[in-house]
Amino acid sequence: MNKSIFYHAGCPVCVSAEQDIVKLIGAANVEVVNIGQDRGRIAEAENAGVKSVPALVTPDGNVLHINFGAAMADVKG
């Protein structure tokens, strides 16, 4: 089974959303990626369709943008 991927940038909005997502779908079902720290995965997030963070990419490739924290352009600097 593929995991969902939760992308965030480490801001308080993102961290709060991360905690809720992990509680809702379980830590075993989601990979958490802090692109504020792991900047090498920004292109991966953009290629998946992430326009802002926090965002959850489902195993089927759907992108769920959650509680706007930052645009990808802001994350990239």
MODELLER restraints for C-alpha pairs under 7 A, 6 or more apart:
rsr = mdl.restraints
at = mdl.atoms
rsr.add(forms.Gaussian(group=physical.xy_distance, feature=features.Distance(at['CA:2:A'], at['CA:59:A']), mean=5.49, stdev=0.5))
rsr.add(forms.Gaussian(group=physical.xy_distance, feature=features.Distance(at['CA:3:A'], at['CA:29:A']), mean=4.99, stdev=0.5))
rsr.add(forms.Gaussian(group=physical.xy_distance, feature=features.Distance(at['CA:3:A'], at['CA:30:A']), mean=5.09, stdev=0.5))
rsr.add(forms.Gaussian(group=physical.xy_distance, feature=features.Distance(at['CA:3:A'], at['CA:31:A']), mean=6.49, stdev=0.5))
rsr.add(forms.Gaussian(group=physical.xy_distance, feature=features.Distance(at['CA:3:A'], at['CA:59:A']), mean=5.78, stdev=0.5))
rsr.add(forms.Gaussian(group=physical.xy_distance, feature=features.Distance(at['CA:4:A'], at['CA:29:A']), mean=6.34, stdev=0.5))
rsr.add(forms.Gaussian(group=physical.xy_distance, feature=features.Distance(at['CA:4:A'], at['CA:30:A']), mean=4.69, stdev=0.5))
rsr.add(forms.Gaussian(group=physical.xy_distance, feature=features.Distance(at['CA:4:A'], at['CA:31:A']), mean=6.25, stdev=0.5))
rsr.add(forms.Gaussian(group=physical.xy_distance, feature=features.Distance(at['CA:4:A'], at['CA:56:A']), mean=6.70, stdev=0.5))
rsr.add(forms.Gaussian(group=physical.xy_distance, feature=features.Distance(at['CA:4:A'], at['CA:57:A']), mean=5.52, stdev=0.5))
rsr.add(forms.Gaussian(group=physical.xy_distance, feature=features.Distance(at['CA:4:A'], at['CA:58:A']), mean=4.46, stdev=0.5))
rsr.add(forms.Gaussian(group=physical.xy_distance, feature=features.Distance(at['CA:4:A'], at['CA:59:A']), mean=5.18, stdev=0.5))
rsr.add(forms.Gaussian(group=physical.xy_distance, feature=features.Distance(at['CA:5:A'], at['CA:30:A']), mean=5.51, stdev=0.5))
rsr.add(forms.Gaussian(group=physical.xy_distance, feature=features.Distance(at['CA:5:A'], at['CA:31:A']), mean=4.74, stdev=0.5))
rsr.add(forms.Gaussian(group=physical.xy_distance, feature=features.Distance(at['CA:5:A'], at['CA:32:A']), mean=5.96, stdev=0.5))
rsr.add(forms.Gaussian(group=physical.xy_distance, feature=features.Distance(at['CA:5:A'], at['CA:56:A']), mean=5.67, stdev=0.5))
rsr.add(forms.Gaussian(group=physical.xy_distance, feature=features.Distance(at['CA:5:A'], at['CA:57:A']), mean=5.12, stdev=0.5))
rsr.add(forms.Gaussian(group=physical.xy_distance, feature=features.Distance(at['CA:5:A'], at['CA:58:A']), mean=6.63, stdev=0.5))
rsr.add(forms.Gaussian(group=physical.xy_distance, feature=features.Distance(at['CA:6:A'], at['CA:30:A']), mean=6.71, stdev=0.5))
rsr.add(forms.Gaussian(group=physical.xy_distance, feature=features.Distance(at['CA:6:A'], at['CA:31:A']), mean=6.09, stdev=0.5))
rsr.add(forms.Gaussian(group=physical.xy_distance, feature=features.Distance(at['CA:6:A'], at['CA:32:A']), mean=4.82, stdev=0.5))
rsr.add(forms.Gaussian(group=physical.xy_distance, feature=features.Distance(at['CA:6:A'], at['CA:33:A']), mean=6.00, stdev=0.5))
rsr.add(forms.Gaussian(group=physical.xy_distance, feature=features.Distance(at['CA:6:A'], at['CA:55:A']), mean=5.77, stdev=0.5))
rsr.add(forms.Gaussian(group=physical.xy_distance, feature=features.Distance(at['CA:6:A'], at['CA:56:A']), mean=4.37, stdev=0.5))
rsr.add(forms.Gaussian(group=physical.xy_distance, feature=features.Distance(at['CA:6:A'], at['CA:57:A']), mean=6.34, stdev=0.5))
rsr.add(forms.Gaussian(group=physical.xy_distance, feature=features.Distance(at['CA:7:A'], at['CA:32:A']), mean=6.19, stdev=0.5))
rsr.add(forms.Gaussian(group=physical.xy_distance, feature=features.Distance(at['CA:7:A'], at['CA:33:A']), mean=4.86, stdev=0.5))
rsr.add(forms.Gaussian(group=physical.xy_distance, feature=features.Distance(at['CA:7:A'], at['CA:34:A']), mean=5.95, stdev=0.5))
rsr.add(forms.Gaussian(group=physical.xy_distance, feature=features.Distance(at['CA:7:A'], at['CA:35:A']), mean=6.63, stdev=0.5))
rsr.add(forms.Gaussian(group=physical.xy_distance, feature=features.Distance(at['CA:7:A'], at['CA:53:A']), mean=6.33, stdev=0.5))
rsr.add(forms.Gaussian(group=physical.xy_distance, feature=features.Distance(at['CA:7:A'], at['CA:54:A']), mean=5.70, stdev=0.5))
rsr.add(forms.Gaussian(group=physical.xy_distance, feature=features.Distance(at['CA:7:A'], at['CA:55:A']), mean=5.38, stdev=0.5))
rsr.add(forms.Gaussian(group=physical.xy_distance, feature=features.Distance(at['CA:7:A'], at['CA:56:A']), mean=6.30, stdev=0.5))
rsr.add(forms.Gaussian(group=physical.xy_distance, feature=features.Distance(at['CA:8:A'], at['CA:14:A']), mean=5.50, stdev=0.5))
rsr.add(forms.Gaussian(group=physical.xy_distance, feature=features.Distance(at['CA:8:A'], at['CA:33:A']), mean=6.33, stdev=0.5))
rsr.add(forms.Gaussian(group=physical.xy_distance, feature=features.Distance(at['CA:8:A'], at['CA:34:A']), mean=4.95, stdev=0.5))
rsr.add(forms.Gaussian(group=physical.xy_distance, feature=features.Distance(at['CA:8:A'], at['CA:35:A']), mean=5.98, stdev=0.5))
rsr.add(forms.Gaussian(group=physical.xy_distance, feature=features.Distance(at['CA:8:A'], at['CA:53:A']), mean=5.07, stdev=0.5))
rsr.add(forms.Gaussian(group=physical.xy_distance, feature=features.Distance(at['CA:8:A'], at['CA:54:A']), mean=4.52, stdev=0.5))
rsr.add(forms.Gaussian(group=physical.xy_distance, feature=features.Distance(at['CA:8:A'], at['CA:55:A']), mean=6.69, stdev=0.5))
rsr.add(forms.Gaussian(group=physical.xy_distance, feature=features.Distance(at['CA:9:A'], at['CA:34:A']), mean=5.19, stdev=0.5))
rsr.add(forms.Gaussian(group=physical.xy_distance, feature=features.Distance(at['CA:9:A'], at['CA:35:A']), mean=5.20, stdev=0.5))
rsr.add(forms.Gaussian(group=physical.xy_distance, feature=features.Distance(at['CA:9:A'], at['CA:36:A']), mean=4.36, stdev=0.5))
rsr.add(forms.Gaussian(group=physical.xy_distance, feature=features.Distance(at['CA:9:A'], at['CA:53:A']), mean=6.65, stdev=0.5))
rsr.add(forms.Gaussian(group=physical.xy_distance, feature=features.Distance(at['CA:9:A'], at['CA:75:A']), mean=6.97, stdev=0.5))
rsr.add(forms.Gaussian(group=physical.xy_distance, feature=features.Distance(at['CA:10:A'], at['CA:34:A']), mean=6.07, stdev=0.5))
rsr.add(forms.Gaussian(group=physical.xy_distance, feature=features.Distance(at['CA:10:A'], at['CA:36:A']), mean=6.06, stdev=0.5))
rsr.add(forms.Gaussian(group=physical.xy_distance, feature=features.Distance(at['CA:13:A'], at['CA:69:A']), mean=5.82, stdev=0.5))
rsr.add(forms.Gaussian(group=physical.xy_distance, feature=features.Distance(at['CA:14:A'], at['CA:54:A']), mean=5.28, stdev=0.5))
rsr.add(forms.Gaussian(group=physical.xy_distance, feature=features.Distance(at['CA:14:A'], at['CA:69:A']), mean=6.41, stdev=0.5))
rsr.add(forms.Gaussian(group=physical.xy_distance, feature=features.Distance(at['CA:35:A'], at['CA:41:A']), mean=6.20, stdev=0.5))
rsr.add(forms.Gaussian(group=physical.xy_distance, feature=features.Distance(at['CA:35:A'], at['CA:42:A']), mean=6.01, stdev=0.5))
rsr.add(forms.Gaussian(group=physical.xy_distance, feature=features.Distance(at['CA:36:A'], at['CA:75:A']), mean=6.85, stdev=0.5))
rsr.add(forms.Gaussian(group=physical.xy_distance, feature=features.Distance(at['CA:49:A'], at['CA:63:A']), mean=6.44, stdev=0.5))
rsr.add(forms.Gaussian(group=physical.xy_distance, feature=features.Distance(at['CA:50:A'], at['CA:63:A']), mean=6.46, stdev=0.5))
rsr.add(forms.Gaussian(group=physical.xy_distance, feature=features.Distance(at['CA:51:A'], at['CA:71:A']), mean=6.23, stdev=0.5))
rsr.add(forms.Gaussian(group=physical.xy_distance, feature=features.Distance(at['CA:51:A'], at['CA:72:A']), mean=5.70, stdev=0.5))
rsr.add(forms.Gaussian(group=physical.xy_distance, feature=features.Distance(at['CA:52:A'], at['CA:65:A']), mean=6.71, stdev=0.5))
rsr.add(forms.Gaussian(group=physical.xy_distance, feature=features.Distance(at['CA:52:A'], at['CA:68:A']), mean=6.65, stdev=0.5))
rsr.add(forms.Gaussian(group=physical.xy_distance, feature=features.Distance(at['CA:52:A'], at['CA:70:A']), mean=5.55, stdev=0.5))
rsr.add(forms.Gaussian(group=physical.xy_distance, feature=features.Distance(at['CA:52:A'], at['CA:71:A']), mean=4.17, stdev=0.5))
rsr.add(forms.Gaussian(group=physical.xy_distance, feature=features.Distance(at['CA:52:A'], at['CA:72:A']), mean=5.10, stdev=0.5))
rsr.add(forms.Gaussian(group=physical.xy_distance, feature=features.Distance(at['CA:53:A'], at['CA:65:A']), mean=6.78, stdev=0.5))
rsr.add(forms.Gaussian(group=physical.xy_distance, feature=features.Distance(at['CA:53:A'], at['CA:68:A']), mean=6.29, stdev=0.5))
rsr.add(forms.Gaussian(group=physical.xy_distance, feature=features.Distance(at['CA:53:A'], at['CA:69:A']), mean=5.62, stdev=0.5))
rsr.add(forms.Gaussian(group=physical.xy_distance, feature=features.Distance(at['CA:53:A'], at['CA:70:A']), mean=5.47, stdev=0.5))
rsr.add(forms.Gaussian(group=physical.xy_distance, feature=features.Distance(at['CA:53:A'], at['CA:71:A']), mean=6.42, stdev=0.5))
rsr.add(forms.Gaussian(group=physical.xy_distance, feature=features.Distance(at['CA:54:A'], at['CA:65:A']), mean=6.30, stdev=0.5))
rsr.add(forms.Gaussian(group=physical.xy_distance, feature=features.Distance(at['CA:54:A'], at['CA:66:A']), mean=5.49, stdev=0.5))
rsr.add(forms.Gaussian(group=physical.xy_distance, feature=features.Distance(at['CA:54:A'], at['CA:67:A']), mean=6.87, stdev=0.5))
rsr.add(forms.Gaussian(group=physical.xy_distance, feature=features.Distance(at['CA:54:A'], at['CA:68:A']), mean=6.56, stdev=0.5))
rsr.add(forms.Gaussian(group=physical.xy_distance, feature=features.Distance(at['CA:54:A'], at['CA:69:A']), mean=6.20, stdev=0.5))
rsr.add(forms.Gaussian(group=physical.xy_distance, feature=features.Distance(at['CA:55:A'], at['CA:63:A']), mean=6.67, stdev=0.5))
rsr.add(forms.Gaussian(group=physical.xy_distance, feature=features.Distance(at['CA:55:A'], at['CA:64:A']), mean=5.48, stdev=0.5))
rsr.add(forms.Gaussian(group=physical.xy_distance, feature=features.Distance(at['CA:55:A'], at['CA:65:A']), mean=4.35, stdev=0.5))
rsr.add(forms.Gaussian(group=physical.xy_distance, feature=features.Distance(at['CA:55:A'], at['CA:66:A']), mean=5.42, stdev=0.5))
rsr.add(forms.Gaussian(group=physical.xy_distance, feature=features.Distance(at['CA:56:A'], at['CA:63:A']), mean=5.74, stdev=0.5))
rsr.add(forms.Gaussian(group=physical.xy_distance, feature=features.Distance(at['CA:56:A'], at['CA:64:A']), mean=5.03, stdev=0.5))
rsr.add(forms.Gaussian(group=physical.xy_distance, feature=features.Distance(at['CA:56:A'], at['CA:65:A']), mean=6.48, stdev=0.5))
rsr.add(forms.Gaussian(group=physical.xy_distance, feature=features.Distance(at['CA:57:A'], at['CA:63:A']), mean=4.50, stdev=0.5))
rsr.add(forms.Gaussian(group=physical.xy_distance, feature=features.Distance(at['CA:57:A'], at['CA:64:A']), mean=6.25, stdev=0.5))
